[in-house]
Amino acid sequence: MHTAYLVVTLIAIAFNGFSGVAALAHFAPIIPGMEAAGVPLSWLTFPIGTLKTLGALGLVVGLWIPGIGLAAAAGLVIFFVCAMYTHVLADDISPQFGLASLFLALNAATFALTLGQLR
């Protein structure tokens, strides 16, 4: 169980970290999906990029303090539920919707495995 926790958490750190930094840098390939979902580009810096990056950093800290990792994973799950909801409201079932569902599953797995580490 500990190996699965480490592997999934490290993948979540890498994916969420890259996604957060990409949003902060206004990485060109993510712009069309944001516009299709009706998300203002000004939101890429805050809240989107900031929250994803802080979530990834929280997962890093969680490797030593599991309670912080659990909170970070929970926050990322909530973030991606809201992201998917935003895409559904905009009738935007684009590749970014698929990515949001992948991120939701990854962060939900991280949450569950972190919870298992606390027991």
C-alpha positions in Angstrom: 0.0 0.0 0.0 2.8 2.4 0.8 4.4 1.9 -2.7 1.1 2.6 -4.4 0.6 5.7 -2.2 4.1 7.0 -3.2 3.7 6.2 -6.9 0.3 7.8 -7.3 1.2 10.8 -5.1 4.4 11.5 -7.1 2.4 11.3 -10.4 -0.2 13.6 -8.9 2.5 16.0 -7.8 4.0 16.1 -11.3 0.7 16.4 -13.2 -0.8 19.0 -10.9 2.4 20.9 -10.7 2.8 21.0 -14.5 -0.9 22.0 -14.9 -0.6 24.8 -12.4 2.6 26.2 -13.8 1.1 26.0 -17.4 -1.9 28.0 -16.2 0.3 30.5 -14.4 2.4 30.9 -17.6 -0.7 31.1 -19.8 0.5 28.1 -21.9 -1.0 28.6 -25.3 -2.5 25.1 -25.8 -4.8 25.5 -22.7 -6.3 28.8 -23.8 -8.9 27.4 -26.3 -10.3 25.0 -23.8 -10.6 27.8 -21.2 -12.3 30.1 -23.7 -14.7 27.3 -24.7 -15.7 26.8 -21.1 -16.3 30.5 -20.7 -13.4 30.9 -18.2 -11.9 34.4 -18.2 -8.2 34.3 -19.1 -7.5 36.5 -16.1 -8.5 33.5 -13.9 -5.5 31.5 -15.2 -3.2 33.2 -12.8 -5.6 33.3 -9.8 -7.4 31.2 -8.9 -6.7 28.4 -11.4 -2.9 28.3 -11.6 -2.3 29.3 -8.0 -4.6 26.7 -6.6 -3.3 23.9 -8.7 0.3 24.8 -7.9 -0.4 25.1 -4.2 -2.2 21.8 -4.3 0.8 20.1 -5.8 3.0 21.7 -3.1 0.6 20.5 -0.5 1.0 17.0 -1.8 4.8 17.3 -1.6 4.5 18.5 2.1 2.1 15.6 2.6 4.8 13.1 1.9 6.1 14.0 5.4 3.0 15.3 7.0 0.1 13.1 5.8 -2.6 15.4 7.1 -1.4 18.2 4.8 -1.4 15.9 1.9 -4.9 14.7 2.7 -6.1 18.3 2.7 -4.3 19.1 -0.5 -5.7 16.1 -2.3 -9.2 17.0 -1.0 -8.8 20.5 -2.3 -7.7 19.2 -5.7 -10.6 16.9 -5.9 -13.0 19.8 -5.2 -11.2 21.9 -7.7 -11.6 19.4 -10.5 -15.2 18.6 -9.7 -15.8 22.4 -10.1 -13.7 22.4 -13.3 -15.8 19.6 -14.8 -19.0 21.3 -13.7 -17.9 24.5 -15.4 -17.3 22.6 -18.7 -20.7 20.8 -18.5 -22.5 24.1 -17.8 -20.8 25.6 -21.0 -21.7 22.5 -23.0 -18.0 22.0 -23.6 -17.1 18.4 -23.8 -13.7 19.0 -25.2 -10.3 17.3 -24.6 -9.9 19.5 -21.6 -13.0 18.0 -20.1 -11.4 14.6 -20.5 -8.2 15.9 -18.9 -10.2 17.3 -15.9 -11.8 13.9 -15.4 -8.3 12.2 -15.5 -7.1 14.8 -12.9 -10.2 14.2 -10.8 -9.6 10.4 -10.8 -5.9 10.8 -10.1 -6.5 13.2 -7.2 -9.3 11.0 -5.8 -6.9 8.1 -5.8 -4.3 10.2 -4.1 -6.9 11.2 -1.5 -7.9 7.6 -0.8 -4.3 6.3 -0.6 -3.3 9.2 1.7 -6.3 8.4 3.9 -5.1 4.8 4.0 -1.7 6.0 5.2 -3.3 7.8 8.2 -4.8 4.5 9.5 
